[in-house]
Amino acid sequence: MRILLISDIHGNYEALQTVLKVSHDKAICLGDIVDYGPEPDRCIGLLREKAIPTIRGNHDNAVAFKVDCQCGYRYKHLSIATREYTWKILDRSGMEYLQKLPPLIKEEIDGRKLYLTHASPRSMFEYIKPETSDEEILNMVNEAMEPVEAEFLVVGHSHIPMNRKLGNLTIINPGSVGQPRDGDSRASCAVFDTGSGGIEFHRIEYDIDTVCAKIEDRMPHAEELAAILRRGY
């Protein structure tokens, strides 16, 4: 089975539509549907329409419960400003959807055990990045919300694609669909093959001009938000 892994959509409907065209049998979303982008409502609608299992990210949590997102300092002012916009856009059904999202998903498919969560097994706010030490990751695993009894740990949050081996555990991050932060402005996703255990990363062009036009027409801090999308960081 080919599992499409998507994360960190951030209101970017055009990017979400594009990555869902990648060949797959099942899709799973690792969270952060909202903030930064112009169409969080349409992104939620598409995930619901396609019945895609989705995890609650830190930005989803902040919008749903009106709490701090605890994101990095560099973009926090944008998160705060666009959250006000997001609350105006979402209806009650959208808010309730975010509130009911789970913090993690455990899957066993074709004998492959996966533990999927937004950020780290210990917290929806912690980053696992390529430079994060083995010791720090092991601490996160050992202090997880629920035991990590899996071969594959699948996370988002950093917006940086990663495929990393740590002992018997493979850590996968598909990167960000709607807000890449690795200098590549194309939408990022990954496909996990449960048969082979292999992972394919995809970078896909989408209609970024349309997204930027919507940002400039509707959102606060529009110039800065559009520039981040076009730079890819």
C-alpha positions in Angstrom: 0.0 0.0 0.0 1.2 3.5 -0.8 0.5 5.9 2.0 0.6 9.6 1.1 2.0 11.6 4.0 1.2 15.3 4.2 1.8 17.9 6.8 1.8 21.7 7.5 -0.8 22.8 4.9 -1.3 26.2 6.6 -4.3 27.4 4.6 -2.7 26.8 1.2 -5.5 25.2 -0.7 -3.8 25.2 -4.1 -0.8 23.3 -2.7 -3.1 20.8 -1.0 -5.0 20.1 -4.1 -1.8 19.5 -6.0 -0.1 17.0 -3.6 -3.3 15.0 -3.4 -2.8 14.2 -7.0 0.2 12.1 -6.2 -0.5 8.4 -6.7 -1.6 6.8 -3.4 -3.9 4.3 -1.8 -4.4 6.2 1.5 -3.5 9.6 2.8 -2.7 10.7 6.4 -2.3 14.4 7.4 0.1 15.2 10.3 -1.5 18.5 11.2 -1.3 22.2 11.0 -4.1 22.8 8.5 -4.5 26.5 9.6 -2.6 29.8 10.1 -0.5 31.7 7.6 -2.6 30.9 4.5 -5.7 32.4 3.0 -8.1 29.4 2.8 -8.0 27.3 6.0 -11.8 26.6 5.6 -11.3 25.1 2.1 -8.4 23.0 3.3 -10.5 21.6 6.2 -13.3 21.0 3.8 -11.1 19.0 1.4 -9.6 16.8 4.1 -13.1 16.1 5.4 -14.5 15.4 2.0 -11.8 12.9 1.3 -12.0 11.4 4.9 -8.3 11.8 5.4 -7.2 10.9 8.9 -5.6 14.0 10.4 -3.6 14.8 13.6 -4.0 18.0 15.5 -0.9 20.3 15.1 0.1 23.1 17.3 -1.5 25.7 15.1 -4.7 23.7 14.9 -4.6 23.5 18.7 -4.0 27.3 19.0 -7.0 28.1 16.7 -9.3 25.5 18.2 -8.7 26.4 21.9 -7.4 30.0 21.6 -4.1 29.3 23.2 -0.4 30.0 22.4 0.9 28.1 19.4 4.4 27.9 20.9 5.9 28.2 17.4 9.4 29.6 16.6 10.0 33.3 17.3 10.8 34.2 13.7 7.2 33.6 12.5 5.2 33.9 15.7 3.9 37.4 14.9 2.5 36.2 11.6 0.9 33.2 13.4 -0.8 35.6 15.9 -2.0 38.0 13.2 -3.3 35.4 10.8 -5.1 33.6 13.7 -7.5 36.5 14.0 -8.1 36.2 10.2 -8.6 32.4 10.6 -11.2 32.8 13.3 -13.2 35.0 11.0 -13.0 32.5 8.2 -13.9 29.3 10.0 -17.5 28.4 10.9 -18.5 26.5 14.0 -18.2 23.2 12.2 -14.6 24.0 11.2 -13.7 24.9 14.8 -15.3 21.8 16.2 -13.4 19.7 13.6 -10.1 21.1 14.8 -11.0 20.6 18.5 -11.7 16.9 17.9 -8.5 16.0 16.0 -6.3 13.5 17.8 -2.7 14.1 19.0 -1.4 11.0 17.4 -2.4 8.0 15.2 -1.0 4.5 15.4 -1.2 2.3 12.3 -0.2 -1.2 11.4 -0.4 -1.9 7.7 1.1 -4.9 5.9 3.0 -5.7 9.1 4.6 -2.2 9.3 4.0 -0.4 12.5 3.7 3.4 12.3 3.5 6.0 15.0 2.3 9.3 13.6 2.2 12.6 15.4 2.6 16.3 14.6 5.9 17.2 16.2 7.5 14.7 18.7 6.1 11.7 20.5 6.3 13.7 23.7 4.8 17.0 22.6 3.1 18.8 19.7 5.5 21.7 20.2 8.9 20.0 20.0 11.0 19.9 16.8 12.8 16.9 15.4 15.1 18.3 12.8 18.1 16.9 10.9 20.4 18.5 13.4 18.5 17.2 16.5 20.8 14.9 18.5 20.2 11.2 18.8 20.1 11.6 22.6 17.4 14.2 22.5 15.2 12.2 20.1 15.6 9.1 22.3 14.5 11.2 25.3 11.4 12.2 23.4 10.7 8.6 22.4 11.2 7.3 26.0 8.9 10.0 27.4 6.2 9.7 24.7 2.5 10.4 25.2 2.0 6.8 24.4 4.6 4.1 24.0 6.4 4.2 20.6 6.0 0.5 19.7 6.7 1.0 16.0 9.4 0.8 13.4 8.5 4.1 11.8 8.0 7.5 13.6 6.3 9.9 11.2 6.3 13.6 12.2 5.9 17.1 10.7 6.2 20.5 12.4 9.7 21.4 11.2 8.6 21.9 7.6 11.9 20.2 6.5 11.8 16.8 4.8 13.8 14.1 6.6 14.4 10.3 6.4 16.6 9.3 9.4 17.6 6.0 10.9 18.0 5.8 14.7 18.7 2.2 15.8 15.6 0.2 14.8 13.5 3.3 14.4 13.1 5.2 11.1 12.0 8.8 11.4 10.2 10.3 8.5 9.1 13.9 7.9 7.4 14.6 4.6 8.1 18.4 4.8 5.4 21.0 4.4 2.6 21.1 1.8 1.9 24.8 2.1 4.8 26.5 3.9 8.2 24.9 3.0 11.1 26.2 5.1 14.0 24.6 3.4 14.6 27.1 0.6 12.5 25.2 -2.0 9.1 26.9 -2.6 7.5 23.8 -4.1 4.9 21.8 -2.1 6.5 18.9 -0.2 5.0 15.5 0.6 6.1 11.8 0.8 4.8 8.4 -0.1 5.5 5.5 2.3 5.4 2.0 0.6 4.2 -0.5 3.2 5.4 -3.4 1.0 9.0 -2.4 0.7 9.2 0.0 3.7 10.6 2.6 1.3 9.9 6.3 1.3 9.6 8.6 -1.8 9.8 12.4 -1.4 8.0 14.6 -3.8 8.5 18.3 -4.6 5.7 19.6 -6.7 5.1 23.0 -8.5 1.7 24.5 -7.7 -0.1 27.8 -8.6 1.8 29.9 -6.0 0.8 33.2 -7.9 -2.9 32.5 -7.1 -2.2 31.8 -3.5 -0.1 35.0 -3.1 -2.8 37.0 -4.9 -5.4 35.7 -2.3 -3.0 36.6 0.5 -2.5 40.1 -0.8 -6.2 40.6 -1.3 -7.4 39.3 2.1 -4.7 39.0 4.8 -2.6 41.1 7.2 1.2 41.2 6.8 0.5 40.2 3.2 3.8 41.3 1.7 5.8 39.3 4.3 3.6 36.2 4.0 3.8 36.1 0.2 7.6 36.6 0.3 8.0 33.6 2.6 6.0 31.4 0.2 8.0 32.5 -2.8 11.4 32.1 -1.0 10.5 28.8 0.6 11.6 29.9 4.1 
